[in-house]
Amino acid sequence: MLLSNSLAISHEIIKRVVKQGDTVVDATMGNGNDTLLLAGLVGEKGKVYSFDIQEAALKNTEKKLREAGVSGIVELICDGHQNIDNYVPNGIRAVMFNLGYLPKGDHSIATKACTTIEALKKSMELLMDGGDITIVIYYGGDSGFEEKESVLEYIKTIDCKKYSVLVCDFVNQINCPPIAVCIEKIRK
Amino acid sequence: MLLSNSLAISHEIIKRVVKQGDTVVDATMGNGNDTLLLAGLVGEKGKVYSFDIQEAALKNTEKKLREAGVSGIVELICDGHQNIDNYVPNGIRAVMFNLGYLPKGDHSIATKACTTIEALKKSMELLMDGGDITIVIYYGGDSGFEEKESVLEYIKTIDCKKYSVLVCDFVNQINCPPIAVCIEKIRK
């Protein structure tokens, strides 16, 4: 199916933009699925920085990467993604965000509007021209509504001369389907 | 650039879904660019039905198709797209809509919410499973606002068990950038 869901859209964008040898970021490591995807795309000459504030996320992801034989490409960082500029160099090709709480994890530990937007601003600065940030906004049930609104409001204010911002929304679904966002740095 | 504009998104979707030998529809012929694209995609064994209410559109498009040597694949129909079911058989792979007036044409002759939505409903019925309708909504300046609102409201009400509806919006741009919509018939 061409139009399946927002996560598939974000993966599609990432697969098209990320090349062997690139430096990229998983801003929300979680269970490490996006980190693993990125490691495969950048290959042995590339580099993935992956962030999470929960030790459990790093432990699970480390195991996943080791089993796939790609540990050497990835730096796992136990810190908030709003501190991305302390770890990641300029000129990155892509940054992936999955907003919300860790699937099957503690709903009280989730990304928050304030730190997410700070991380987005810093990521936009670090992007190379033509690079992309993908955001999958999960919300619904007991959480995520305030962050969703804040992020959607913020991205409307991004300078259109420097960045192109696309929002992809499955508008006829029930139960708060995730929203996909892509921020692309315009080539000069 | 990955994220250029809504027209590019609609073309991208069409190129991925339409195959040689398919039957497809250009619901808004205009200058014939989408008709030509579709003819190339379906090839000699395929069929394109293309609608416009303006004779000038048919004349320009006929010339364009003849020069490209693909006239035989295309049926040009001088009628409103809301009458699609009088001409087009069941089981079509894709339908393309570009809403608004003819570029460089008379702004008073434009698609209208009422007939557009009737054409969308009939197109959805005619689609094969897995088939797609793309809509590029042009608005701004002196026209198109009412149609845009009506179409965006209507598509939210489409049965999510039968169709997936995606809206792609460039949210940080000025001057009313066109909106891309895709309606996909879910495979049973």
Chai-1 contact restraints between the chains, C-beta under 6 A:
chainA,res_idxA,chainB,res_idxB,connection_type,confidence,min_distance_angstrom,max_distance_angstrom,comment,restraint_id
A,L2,B,V17,contact,1.0,0.0,6.0,A-B,restraint_1
A,L2,B,E184,contact,1.0,0.0,6.0,A-B,restraint_2
A,L3,B,S164,contact,1.0,0.0,6.0,A-B,restraint_3
A,L3,B,L166,contact,1.0,0.0,6.0,A-B,restraint_4
A,L3,B,E184,contact,1.0,0.0,6.0,A-B,restraint_5
A,V17,B,L2,contact,1.0,0.0,6.0,A-B,restraint_6
A,K156,B,V171,contact,1.0,0.0,6.0,A-B,restraint_7
A,K156,B,N172,contact,1.0,0.0,6.0,A-B,restraint_8
A,I158,B,N172,contact,1.0,0.0,6.0,A-B,restraint_9
A,C160,B,N172,contact,1.0,0.0,6.0,A-B,restraint_10
A,C160,B,Q173,contact,1.0,0.0,6.0,A-B,restraint_11
A,S164,B,L3,contact,1.0,0.0,6.0,A-B,restraint_12
A,V165,B,V171,contact,1.0,0.0,6.0,A-B,restraint_13
A,V165,B,N172,contact,1.0,0.0,6.0,A-B,restraint_14
A,L166,B,L3,contact,1.0,0.0,6.0,A-B,restraint_15
A,L166,B,C168,contact,1.0,0.0,6.0,A-B,restraint_16
A,L166,B,F170,contact,1.0,0.0,6.0,A-B,restraint_17
A,V167,B,D169,contact,1.0,0.0,6.0,A-B,restraint_18
A,V167,B,V171,contact,1.0,0.0,6.0,A-B,restraint_19
A,C168,B,L166,contact,1.0,0.0,6.0,A-B,restraint_20
A,C168,B,C168,contact,1.0,0.0,6.0,A-B,restraint_21
A,D169,B,V167,contact,1.0,0.0,6.0,A-B,restraint_22
A,F170,B,L166,contact,1.0,0.0,6.0,A-B,restraint_23
A,V171,B,K156,contact,1.0,0.0,6.0,A-B,restraint_24
A,V171,B,V165,contact,1.0,0.0,6.0,A-B,restraint_25
A,V171,B,V167,contact,1.0,0.0,6.0,A-B,restraint_26
A,N172,B,K156,contact,1.0,0.0,6.0,A-B,restraint_27
A,N172,B,I158,contact,1.0,0.0,6.0,A-B,restraint_28
A,N172,B,C160,contact,1.0,0.0,6.0,A-B,restraint_29
A,N172,B,V165,contact,1.0,0.0,6.0,A-B,restraint_30
A,Q173,B,C160,contact,1.0,0.0,6.0,A-B,restraint_31
A,C182,B,L3,contact,1.0,0.0,6.0,A-B,restraint_32
A,E184,B,L2,contact,1.0,0.0,6.0,A-B,restraint_33
A,E184,B,L3,contact,1.0,0.0,6.0,A-B,restraint_34
